[in-house]
Structure formats: C-alpha cells, structure tokens
Amino acid sequence: MSMGSFLKKLILRGINNLAVVLCYIFCLTFSGSAAPPLPEDLHKWALSSLDNVYNEELKEAEEVARRIIRKYPDHPAGYFIQAVVIDAWMLKFQSNKKENELYRYCDLAIEKGEKLLSKEPGNEWAKFFIGGADGYKGTYEARYERWITAFRFGWKGVSVLLELQDSKSDIIDINYGVGSYDYWRSALMKTLWWMPGIEDKRESGIQKLYKARQRGVYTKNFASSALVDILLNEKRFEEALKIADEMLERYGSSTVFQWGRARSLFGLKRYDEASKSIQVILSRVEADPQDNHYNAALCHLWLAKIALESGQFDQVIAECNRIGHYVFNDEIKKRLDKPFSEARDLRKRALSAQQKAEEKQ
C-alpha cells in the first residue's frame, strides 16, 4: 500500500467514526475540570442534543441546539452543537448539501469563542470551542479528500488537546482525545520505515480510551465508538463486539454501533449474525424517505463479502447486481467509486469460482 493510500484510508476511517466527528473536542469542555461549570440548563441541553444525535433523532437534536443559541447567543456552545447536528446529517447521508451551513456555524463558534476569550483570557472553554470548530472543519475536509485544508484545520484542533495535556489538566475525558491521537499517530508511524525510533503508543492510546470509556464524565460513549473502530483495526474482534453490543443496548437505533457489530462478527467469521446486522441497517435506510442509497449500496457490498466467504457465489453476484439497481446522483456516485470497484471485483471472483466449480463437475 502506498503512503498516499494509507493516509487516505487512515483519515477516512477516522472521519467515519461518528464519535470523533460529534465530540472531537466539544465533549471535553463539559468534563470534571477545575474550570467553572457552564450554566446548568446549557449543560443539560448539550447532553440531550448529543444523545439525540446518537439515536439519529436529528430534528430533535437541532431543536435543542437552537434553544441554546436563543438563550445564550453570545456563547459558542450552541453554534458548535448546531454544527455537530448539521454534520451528523451530512455524514448519515454522505452528502455535502449543508456544507455552507456547517462552515457558517463553525465560524460563528470561533467568533463567539474569540470574543469570550478577549473578555476572559483564562477561559479554557472558549479555547476548546475555537479549537474544536477548527478540528471539525478538518474532519469534514478530509471526508472529501481536500488534504491540505484538512491537515491545516485538523492540526489546529489536535494542538488544543496537546496543550491541555502539557498543562497537566485534571480533566479525565482528555484521555479520549489524547488516546485517539496517540493510537492513530503510532499506527501511521509504524508504516514509515524511514522514521525509526518513534515510540509505538498504540496500546497506550487504547488504554487511555478505555479509561475515558470507564471513568469519563461525558466521553464514555465517544470513547466507546472510537474503541470499536480501533479494535477492529487491531483485529481484536471480540473486544470490539462486546463494546458494540453494550452500546446498542443504550442506543438501539445507532447505525454506527450496528456497523461495528456487523464488522466485528464478520471478523469472527460469524457470517450469519453479521448478515442479520447488515440487514437491520439496510431495512432502516431503505425506509428513510431521504435516503440517497449510499448506505444501501454499502450494505449490499458487505452482504456480497459475506456470501463469498460462505461460498455462496450466486448470492455474491446477486448482491453486486442489486447495487446497480439504484439510481445515484453524481455526488453519491463519486463517493461510491471505491465500493463500486470492490463490487466489480467480488462479482468477477464469484463468476470465476462458479466456472471452476462447473468445470470440475
């Protein structure tokens, strides 16, 4: 794999993790630090909105965010949460339809944060929201492979977490951000043979995420989502499945954790169960009137993978053919370029296997 391909895979894997997108720095601002607490109603509304996002109740999540903005128009929190909700919608449908709206609210969060910081230079929350909004822009830019701006915005966001770590902050939830950073940085460096002597912090990062999952105030769910993705990357499928199942008990409608469950079961070669999880996702997205068929195409791709592993070559071909039955707009076609290519390869392999089987008869 080339360095460019690895970087692309690494970044895309990170941005597909809904927890990173939703909580990158924002959730840290509500943790148990020594800083004065936010107003109680703002705090409760923020948690409510983020819970709604995980339950994919995006309309309700947006209503709560707007309530915060109405009551606290000079505070960056409401604008940032609104950006979270907007991006959750775009991530769910893999659409850039609301991109301008996303950037407007990120910029408002930065503007309000800077004004607050000018009045209160020591206000850590204002710094968090500024860094969080920049980091949020970075994850979005990476989703569309705009790498220069992705790295520029992303580094600004990461720098906030590193500054917090260097200042010996007592915020337990920092383990979520720092743990994710330590893991993925080490995963990348491991591939760079020309950079010897770099400490491998993958396991250290994983343990930090477990700490956030177990003891974090507001990052437990987000650390759980990050851990599922990382444990899958490490091929620690049993651990990933355990977390996904626990989170589905709380967020039964979460597509993120349902995908985590399906991928874990696939890794464990429990193909029938993996297929059932994917069918749950497929039924849900096809029932959504706003569905643009992106997720449906991915479901059929994974069902084809399962069929191939099970030696059901007719089913592989059928699932790949079903992808072609959908009508995609140009934007979604571009987003699905790699899955389309993978489906063609699976279909070719299944046809070849069928032909060999027939020749033996």
N, C-alpha and C positions, 0 to 999 in steps of 0.2 A: 504494500500500500504506500502510495506517495505521501510526502508530508502534507501537501495541499489537501489530499483526500482525507487524511487523518484529522486534520484541523477542522475540515468541514463536518465530518462525522461527529467529532467531539462537541463542537458548538451546537450542532443541530440536536444532538442527544440532550444537551443541557437545556436548550430552549423548549424542547418538547416536554420537559418536566414541568408540570403546571405549578408545582410549589415554588420552584425557582422564579418563575415568571410572576407569580402572585405576591411573593413575600420577600423578594430579594434582599431588601434592606428594611422595608417598611415595618415588618413584624418585629424587628429588633427594637424599634422605638417604643414598644409597649411592654418591654420586659422589666424585670425587677432590678433596675439600676438605682443608683443613688439620686438620680435626677428627679425633680418634682413630677408628680403624675399629671397626665393630661386630665382635662375635665371628665368626670365620671360618665356623663352621657355620651361624649365623643368616643370615649374608650369602648363602651358597650356597643355603640353603633358600628364602630370599626370592626369589632369581632363578629358582629351579626352579619355585616356585609361580606366579610371574607368567608364565613360559614356558608352563606348563600351561594357564593361563587363555587365552593367545593361541591355543593349539592346541585350545581348547574341551574340555580334559580336566579338567573342573571337580571331579570326585570326587578325582582325584589332587592337584589344587591345594589342596583343602580338607584333605586328609590332611597335607600338608606344613605348612600354616598351623597346624594343631592340634599338630603336632610342635614347632613353635617355641613355642607357648603353654605346652606341658608343660615344656619345658626352661627357658624364660625367662618365668615367669608375672608377673614384675614389670616387664617391658619392654613398651612399647606396640606394638612391631613386629608381633608375632604377631596381636594383636587387630585391628590395622589391615588386615593381609593377609587375615584371615578376612572382614572387611567387604568387601574387594575381591572375594573369591570369591563371597560371597553376592550382591553387586550384579551381578556378571557373569552369574550365573544369572538374576536378575530381568530384566536387560537383554536377554539372549538370548531369553527368552520373553515379554518385555514384560508382566511380571506383578508385582504388589505383594505376593505371597503371603508373602514373607520380610521384609517391611518392618520389623517389630518386631525381628527378629533383626539386621538391618542396623544399626539405631539402637543396639541393645544393645552391639554390638562397637565401633561408633564412639565411644560414650560410655566404654566401657572403655579404649579407646586414649587418649582425652583424660584420663581419670582417672589411668591409669598414667603418662602423659606429665607431668602436673602434679606427681605425687609425685616423679618422677625429677628434674624441674626444681627442686623445692624443695630437693633434696639437692645438685644440681649446677646452679646458676643459669646457668652459661655453656654448658650442653649444648644445642647447636644442634639435634641430632636430636630431643630432646624437644619443642622448639618446632615443628619440622617436623611431627611426628606430631599434635600438638594442632591446628595449622593445617590439616593435611591432612584430619583427621577432620571438621572444620567445613566445609571445602570440599567434601568428599564428600557431606555432608548437603545442601549447596546444590544440587549437580548432581541429586541424587535428587528434591528438592523441585521443581526446575524441570521435571523429566520429567512431573510430574503437575500442572503449572501452578499450583503454590502459590507465587506470585511473591514475596510479602512475605518469607516464611521463606527462599525460595531466594536472594534478594538478600542477606539478612542473613547467612546462613551462608557464601554464596559470597564476599562481600566479606572476611570474616574470613580465608578461605583465601588469597585473592589478596594480601591485605596482607602475609602471611608472605613471599611471593615478592618483593614490592616492598621490604620491609625488607632482605631478603637482597641485592637489587640495590644498594640505597643503601649497604650496608655494604661494598661492593666485594668481595664474596665471589669466591674463585677457583674456585668450582665451575663447570666447563664446562657441566654439564647444566642450569644455571639458564636457559640460552638456550631450552630447551623451554617452560618456564612463562611466562617473560617474553615470548618471541616470540609465543606464542599470545595472551597478554593484549594486547600491542601491536597485533596484527593485528585481533582482533575488536573492540577498543575503537575503532580507527580506522574499521573497516567500519560501525560504528554511528554514529559521529560524522559520517561523510560524508553521512548522510541528514538531519542536523539543520541545516537552512538557517539556523535562528535562533541557531546557535552558531558563528559564523565565527572564523577564526584558529586553529582546532585543528589541530595538526600531523598530517599523514597518515603514520602509521607502518606502513602495511600491508606495504610492501616490506621495511622494516627488520625487521618481525616475521617475514616469510618467510625472510629471510636468517639470522636467529637460529635458526630451526627447522632450516634446512639445516646450520648449524654443529653443532647438537645431534645431528642425524642422522649427520653425518660424524665428529664428534670426541667426542661424548658417551660417557660410560662406561656408563651404564645407561638413557639416554633415547633411544638411537638408534631403537629400534622405535616408541616412543611418538611421537617427533617425526615419524617416517615416516607414521604414521596421521593425525596432525594435519595434515601437509602435503597428504596426499591430499584431505582434506575442504576445506582452504583453497584449493588449486589448482583444485579443481572449482568452488568459489565464484567464483574469478577467471577461469574458463573457460580455464584453461591445461591442457587435457585431455591433451596429450602428456606433460607433466611428471608429471601425476597417474598416468597409466597406467604410466609407467616405474617409479615407486616401488611401485605396487600389484603389478606383475609381479615385481619384485625380492623383495618381502616374501612373496609367495605361494610363491616357491621355498624359503623357510625355514619358513613356516607354511602348509603346503598346505591345512589344514582351516580356515583362518581365514575366517569369514563376513564379517568387517569388510573385509578386503582383497579378497575376491571381489566384494563390493558396490562397492568402489572401482574395481575393474577394469571391472565392468559399466557403471557410470555414466560412466566415462571413455570407454569405447568408444561409448556412446550419444551423448556429446557430440561425438565424432569422426565420427558418422554411420556407424559400422561396426556396423550393426544385427545382422547375422548372428552376429558374435562376441559382441556384448552379450547376445544371446538365449541363446547357449550358456552364458555365465557365470551368467545367472539360472537356467537350467535346472539347473546344478550346485547352486545354493543350494536350489532347490525340491526336488530329489531328496533332498538331505540332510535338510531339515527335515521332509519328509513321512515319512521313515524313522525319525524320532525318536519313540519312544512317548510322550514328554512334550509333544510339540508341541501348541500350542493354536491353530494355524492363522494366527497373526498374520503371521508371515513368509511363509507360503504366499500369503496374500492380497496382500501387497506384491509378491511375485513375479509373480502374475497381472496386477496393475496395470501393472507395468513391461513385461511382455510385450504388454499391450494398447497401451501407448505406442509400443513398437517397431513393432507391426503397423500402427498408424495412420500413423506416419512412412513406412512402406513401402507404404502404400496398400492394405493387406490388411484391408478393412473387415469381412469375415465373421469374420476371426480376432480383430479387436478385440472384436466382440460376444461371441464365444465365450469369450474370456479374462475379460471382465467378468462374464459369466454364471457362470463357474466360481467366482468369488468367492462368489456366493450359494449354492453347493452346500455350503459348510462350515457347521458348527454352532458358533457362537461363544458363549462365556459373556458375561455382561453387562459385565464389566470389559474384555474384549477388544473388544467392540462399541464401547464408549466410546473406547478407544484408536484404533480404526479409523474414527472418524467422518469425518475429513477424507479418507482414502483411499476410503471408500465414496462420498463426494460426487464425488471426482475420477473414479471409475469410472463413475458415472452420467453424468457429463458426456462422457466418452470414448465411451460407448455411444451417447449421443444424437448426437454428432458423426458417428460412423460410420454410424448409420442415415440421417442427413441426407445424407451423402455418397453412400450407396447409392442413395437415392431420386433424387438429382440425376443420377447415372450412368444410372439406368434411364430417366429422362425424356429423356435425350439419344439413347437408342437408338431 
